[in-house]
Amino acid sequence: MTGVGIIGAIIIGILAGWIAEKIMKRDHGLLTNLIVGIVGSFLGAFIFSALGLSVQAGWIGSLIVSSIGAIILLFIVGLIRR
């Protein structure tokens, strides 16, 4: 999430967490969505770079990568909790 700043990172984190929450049919609060979104952004960035992929689309690209990472994070957490 380089270039979006701290406020942008928070907004993208909340949105990514919310998107992941809706796709995975979970029900979390705003703070949990923020945490899931931010952790998901790091996970998504790690996965994309490990695959050799680069997304250079500013806010939209950051939101997509963060959302994918957050969805994967919620999936993994769901596997662990079962």
C-alpha positions in Angstrom: 0.0 0.0 0.0 2.7 2.4 -0.8 1.8 5.9 -1.8 -1.7 6.0 -0.2 -0.7 7.3 3.2 -1.8 6.3 6.7 -5.4 7.6 6.3 -5.7 5.9 2.9 -4.3 2.7 4.4 -7.0 2.8 7.1 -9.8 3.5 4.6 -8.5 0.7 2.3 -8.2 -1.6 5.3 -11.7 -1.0 6.5 -13.1 -1.5 2.9 -11.1 -4.6 2.3 -12.1 -6.1 5.6 -15.8 -5.3 4.9 -15.6 -6.8 1.4 -14.0 -9.9 2.7 -16.6 -10.1 5.5 -19.4 -10.0 3.0 -17.8 -12.5 0.5 -17.0 -14.9 3.3 -20.5 -14.4 5.0 -19.1 -13.3 8.3 -20.3 -10.7 10.7 -17.6 -8.5 12.3 -17.4 -5.0 13.6 -15.5 -2.0 12.2 -12.4 -2.6 14.2 -12.2 -6.3 13.2 -12.7 -5.3 9.6 -9.9 -2.8 9.9 -7.5 -5.4 11.4 -8.5 -8.1 8.9 -8.1 -5.6 6.0 -4.7 -4.4 7.1 -3.3 -7.9 7.8 -4.9 -9.0 4.6 -3.1 -6.2 2.7 0.2 -7.5 3.9 -0.8 -11.1 3.1 -2.1 -10.1 -0.4 1.1 -8.1 -1.1 3.2 -11.0 0.0 1.3 -13.5 -2.2 1.3 -11.2 -5.2 5.0 -10.6 -5.0 5.7 -14.3 -4.5 3.8 -15.0 -7.7 5.7 -12.3 -9.5 2.6 -10.1 -10.0 2.5 -6.4 -9.6 -0.6 -4.2 -9.3 0.1 -0.5 -10.0 -3.4 0.9 -10.0 -3.2 3.2 -6.9 -6.2 3.0 -4.6 -8.1 0.5 -6.7 -5.1 -1.8 -7.0 -4.4 -1.6 -3.3 -8.1 -2.3 -2.5 -8.1 -5.4 -4.8 -4.9 -6.8 -3.3 -6.0 -6.1 0.2 -9.4 -7.6 -0.3 -7.9 -10.8 -1.8 -5.5 -11.1 1.1 -8.3 -10.5 3.6 -10.5 -13.2 2.0 -7.6 -15.6 2.2 -7.0 -14.6 5.8 -10.6 -15.2 6.8 -10.5 -18.5 5.0 -7.4 -19.6 6.9 -8.9 -18.5 10.2 -12.0 -20.4 9.4 -10.0 -23.6 8.8 -8.1 -23.1 12.1 -11.3 -22.5 14.2 -12.9 -25.7 12.9 
